[in-house]
Amino acid sequence: MSEKVPVCCPACRREHVYRVPAFPCACGTPVAPALDVSGEPVQLTRRVWHESWVTVHCPRCSLPTQWPWPELGCPCGVVLRLPVLTAEGATGPSAGRPAFQPVTIRTPLDAVSAAALYLRWLGHPDVRRADQRPPSGIALSARGLIAHVDPGTEPSSARAVECLWLTAMTESARGVHFSLAGYDPPALERAGQLEIPLFLLDRTGTPQAVNEAADTLAEG
């Protein structure tokens, strides 16, 4: 269970008890940012996207992930950004969006973790393992997004792309595909027709855009 901390609103001096939300890591472990109980909350006057995230390392697999910065809405109308102990031990909002930190791929599970980490870095912090099973590999889902990760040794096929497209269409979501072994020519052609972003996972864990749709997604 995540920690509960007292928070005093600097505007109205009302006392609150805040429970830090936990999100599942790609390995399944609940992870939550550590609050700096000695710090003071800051009134949020304007929201900047790259200051809305904090790097948190999973205590089980050590995977670094971008989580939403903890915030609390007071009934007086003030939104408070709570002080956090960052990965470097400092307190306060980050100076900018951190560079993507890949995870080395040694096992199929590492490939799934790398894809989940990359999607969170792109702005999908609620990425989790999905219930459905693709023809090969593992499915991930987030709000408005379905991703299939193929960690096999054979290039992904056009059938894999089409199955992803059908699943995403059924869920009214965007489909994204990751493959460790690349894609055969029919898969590349079909993905271009369906505008499915394709990414190649190298052994360093850094996804590489394979087609134009993936370039557009990576550029935000």
Secondary structure, DSSP 8 states (H G I E B T S, - for coil): ---EEEEE-TTT--EEEEE---EE-TTS-EE--EE-TTS--EE--S--GGGSEEEEE-TTT--EEEEE--EEE-TTS-EEE--EE-TTS-BS--SS----------SHHHHHHHHHHHHHHTT-TT-EE-SS--SSSEEEEETTEEEEEE-SSS-B-HHHHHHHHHHHHHTT-EEEEEESS-B-HHHHHHHHHHT--EEEE-TTS-EEE-SHHHHHHHT-
